[in-house]
Amino acid sequence: MSGVDAEDFAQILQQVRQWVRTRVVPREREISDADAIPDDLRRQAKDMGLFGFAIPQEWGGLGLDLAQDVELAMELGYTSLAVRSMFGTNNGIAGQVLVNFGTAEQKSAWLEPIASGEVVASFALTEPGAGSNPAGLRTRAVRDGAGVDADWVLDGEKCFITNAQSADLFVTFARTRPAAAGAGPGIAVFLVPADAPGLTVAPHDEKMGQQGAWTSNVSFSGVRVPASALVGADEDGGYRAAMTSLARGRVHIAGLAVGTAQRALDESLRHAAIATQGGTPIGDFQLVQAHLADMQTGVMAGRALARDAAAKWVSGEDRRIAPSVAKLYCTEMVGDVADRAVQIHGGAGYMRESTVERIYRDVRLLRLYEGTSEIQRLIIGGGLVRGAKKEFG
């Protein structure tokens, strides 16, 4: 996917930036208190094409490439992360499975309604015993009968599934056979409609932050789907689909983290300029300036790294190590920036009505989902060592 031309993208970016800062930012407390996205904001996001910004134009999306996606993520990260989450799975880890691995028939059936927001897609991978490493999947898919046209029956439990309550389609990963040496991972991915008999969505989780972005457990008990629900008609394609979609999503999350870090810095600069201690603006104190300097350094480094990783993805130069580097650095960075923002605000930063208090809670999740920081370190370190063995071994 080559993205849209620079002039069109500049207009898209400006429209999103204006929407975020004039329509969404004033309603952040409303979103947090209600633990829900207002219906009018959802409609506005649909009208702007945000449910399909990363879906190719041939399927009704805006067709942004990952470099453009990251610029958009930086704008969306400037406000409540729940807003981005509302359409994040359509564009990201769920939608990209269909874009990159679906059959022509599957794309034709699902991508246009996903891009328009008519259909909300969820990415059903994580399980109680299999988090950042899909190789530990226990959800099973068994053919009911002989031949490639036989139905599949799914049984298992998924957890922390984003948008499960509002999902129309679950992009569901399941083991088709035990993992065996030399026989492939034995993991497939299926398109499971939310109304399939035997599929149950639990009440949404109560989380530390990101109120308005709902996650839930999803159980599959004898859920029957036709052979045509097997993504790519490939019984072993699920592991690669998961890894590819997650890697791409990590670059997006890096951009999101940069946007949130910029917001935390902006809030801190405003506070440093107007809050006084003994009649002196606290921004005049060198120790406050030191915090601000470290925050600015982190934001600028993160922005450059996210853009570099996105460019490497688009060119095909690096689609494994660079995404993990970007996600690791940027999500750890935003945690540090948020912590410093609370410190600069002092006691006011610990109060629920403070923007930086919400940011502090919201960004903690970024180091956990789509692969924890520990998993990113394993991917980076393992990839570097394998490269060194090829070169020097």
N, C-alpha and C positions, 0 to 999 in steps of 0.2 A: 504494500500500500504506500503510495508516494505522497499522500497528504494533499492539502489544498494549496492554491497559490498564495503568495505572501500577502497580497492585498486583501483577499477574502478572509484570510486568517486574522489579519490585523483587526478587521471589523468584528469578527466573532469574539476575539479576545477582549476588545473594548466593550462589547455588549455584555459579556459575562462579568467583566470587572465592574461595570456600572450596576448591574443587577445585584451582585454580591454586596457591594458597599452601600447601595441606597435602599434595596428591598430586603435583603437578608440580615445584614448586620444589625439593624434596629430591632429585629425580632428574635435575636439569639436567646434572650431570657425567656421569651414565650415558648420557644422550641424546647428549651431545657426543662422548664416547669411543667409543660404538658407532656413531655417525653414523646413528642410527635411533631411531624412536619405539617404545617398548615396546608390545607387543600389548595389554597390559591397559589402558594409557592410551588407546589407540585405541578399545577397546571402551567405556570409560567416556565418551569424547567422543560416541560414537554414542548411548549410552543417554541422555545429556543433551540430545540433539537438536542438537549443535553442527555436524553436517555439513549442517544445513538451517536454521540460525538466521535467515537472511535470505530463505529461500524462503517464499512465501505459505502460509498455513495450509491453503488449499484443496488444496494439493499435498503436504501432510504436513509442512511446515516449521513453525518457530516463528512466522514472520511478523513479525519485527522490522523497523521502518522504519530509515532510515539514522541518525536521531538516537539510537535505541536501539542500533543496530549499533556506533556510535562509543563509547558507554559500555562495551559489551562488549569492544571492541578495546582500550580502556585497561586492562582487567583482563587480557586475554590477552597484552598487551605486557609484563606484569610478569615473565614468565618466558621460557624459551627460545622464540625466534620460530619455531622449527621446528614447535612444537606447533600454533600457529595456522595455519601453512602447510599442515598435514595436511588441514584442511578448508576452507582459505581460498578455493581456486578453486571449490569447490562453491557457496559462498555468494556469491562475488564475481564476478570477471571472466568466468568460464565460465558459472556458473549464471544470472547476470543477463542474459546474451545470450538464453537460453531464456525466462526470465521476461518480458522486455520485447519480444522480437522473434520468438519461436517461434510456429508455427501451433498451433492447438488440438490437433492430432494429435501434434505433437512434444512439447508440454508433457505431454500425457497419457502418452506413452511413457516420458519420461525424468525428469520433475521429482520424482516420488515416490521412485524409487530413489536419486536424487541427494540428496534431503533426508534419507533414512534412512542414507546412507552406504554403501548396497549398491553404488552406482555412484560412482566417483571421476571427476570431469570435469576435463580439462586445457584450458587456453586456449592454443591453438597459433597465435600471431601473430608473435612475433619471429623474424627471419631474420638470417643473417650480414651481409646488406647492407641490412637494414631493421629498425632497432631501435625507437626511440621514435616514429618517423613511419611509420605503416602505408602511406602513399602509395607507399613504395618497394618494396612486395611483389613478389616474383618467382615465388612458388609459383603454378602455373597450374592452372586447372580448365577442362576442355574437354568440351563435350557430345559424346557418342558416338552420333550419330544426329540426326534431326530431331524437332522437336516438344517440348513441355514435359515429356513423360513419359520422355524419353531419359535414360540414365545420365550421370553426370559422371565424368571421369577426372582425378585429381589427381597432379601431379608437382611436387616441390620439397623444400626442406630448411628445417627450423625449428631454432632453438637456444634454450638456457636455458629449456626448457619445464618448469615446476614440476609435480611429481607425475607426470611422464611414465611412470616405472617402474611406478607403481601404477594408472595411469589405465585406465578401462574405456571412456571416451569422450573423443575429441579434438574440441573446438570449434575448427574449423580455418578460417583465413582464406586465401583464394586469389583471384587475379586472373582474372576471366572474359574480359577483353579489355583491350587497352592503354588507358591513361588518355587521354582526348581532351577537348579544350575543349568545354564545353557538353553533354557526353554522360554526365556522372556519373563517379564514381571507378572504376567497373568492378571493384569488390571485393565478393565474396560470402563468406558463412560457411556451412560445412558441418558436419554431425554425422557424425563418422567413428568407428566402433567400433574399439577397440584391436586387435581380431583381424582387421581387414580385410587381405586379401592385399596385399602390397606396402608395408605400413606397418612400419617398423623403428625401434625405440627403442635408441639407443646406450647404453653404460654411463654411469652417472651421473657428473656433473662433480665434480671436487675443488675445493672453494671455500675462500675465506679464512675464512668464518664460516658461521653458520646450519647447522651440522652436524645432520643428521637431516631437513633439508628438501632433498630430492633434485631436481635439475634435469638434463635430458638433451637431446641433439640428437634430433630425430625426422625421419625421411626418408619421403617419399611417392614411390613409384615405380610409376606406373600403378595407383594405388589407385582402385578403382571403387566408387562409391556411387550409390544410386538417386536419382531426381529428388526423392523425399520427404525426402532428407537436406539439401536446400537450405533453410537457416533462413529462415522467413517467406516461402518461395517467391519470394524477391526477389533477383535477380541483382546488384543495386546496393546491397543493404542492409548489406553487411559493414562498410563504413567507418563508417557511423553507429552500428552496433552496437558496434564496437570503441571508438569515441570515447566513447559513452555509458557503457559498462561501465567503461572506464578512469577516466573522470571520477568516477564513483561510488566506485570503488576507491581513488582518491586520498584521499578523505575518511576512509575506513577506515584507510588507511596512516598518515594524520596522527594518528588516535586511537591506533594501535598505537605510534607513535613517542613519544607522550606517556606511555603506560604504561611503556615501557622507560626513558624519562628519569626517571620517578618512582622506578623500581627503582634506577637508578644513583645518584640522590640519596639514597635511603634507605640504600643500602650505604655511601655516603660519610659520612653522618651517624653511622652506627653506628661506622665506623672512627675518625671524628674524636673521638667521645666516649670511646673505649677505648684508642686508640693514644697512646703518650706519646713525647715528645722531651725528654730531660733531666729526666724526672720530671713534665713538664707535658702534659696532654692536648692533642693538636695542634689540637683544636677551639677552644682558647683563643687561638690565634694569629690575628691579624687578617687576614693574607693567606689563610689557610685559610677564614676566615669570608667573605672577599670572593668566593672561588670558590663557596662554598655559596650565597651571596646571588644570584650570577648564575645558578646552576643553578635555584634556586627560582623566580626571575623567569622564566626560559625555560619551565619546566614550567607555571607558572600561565598565562602568555601563550599557550602552545601549547594547553592544555586549553580555554581560552576560545575560541580561534580555531577549533579542531576542532569544538567544539559549535556555534559560529555558522555555520560552513560546512555542517554537517549540517542545521541548522534551515532554512537557505536552500535546500538541496536538497529537503527534504521539502515546503516551501511552494511550490517551483517558482520562487522569486525569482531564484536564480542557480545554474545547474548547469554553469557553464563556468569563470568566473574564480575564484570562491570555492574550489572544490576544488583548483585549482592553487596558490592562495595558501596554503591550509592545508597541503598536502603540502610545498610549498617550505619554508615556515617551520619546520614541525614536524620534518621530516627533517634539515634543517640544524641545528636546535636540539639534537636528540638527539645528533648527532655532536659538538657542542661540549660538551654535558653529559657524554657518555661520556669525552671527552678530559680534562675537568677531574676526573672521578672517578678516572681512572688517576693523574693528577697528585697528588691528595690522598692516594691510597694509597701513593705513592712506589714504591720498588722492588717492594714486594709486589703492586702493581697491574699489574706487567708479567709476573707469574708465571701460568702456565697454570691453576693451581688457584684463581685469583682470579675472582670473579663479574664484576668490572668489566672484566677482560681479555677475557672472552667477549663481554660487551656491546659493548665497543669494536670488536671484529671484526664482530659480528652487525649492528650498525646501519649499517655502511658501505654495505651493499646498499640501504638504504632511499632513498638519494639517487639510485639508478640505475634501479630497476625501476618499472614502471607510469608511465614518463615521467621522464627525468632532471631534475635541477634546472634545467638549461639549457632543456629543453623547457618546463618550467613558466614560466620567465621569458618565453619567447616567447609562450606562450598568454596570460599576464597582460598583457604589454606590448601585444601585438597587439590584444587585446580592448579594452583601455582606449583605444587610438588609434582603433579603429573606432567606439567609442562617442562619442568626442569629435568625430569627423568628422560623425557623424549630428547631433550637437547644435549644432556650431558651423560645420560646413562648408557 
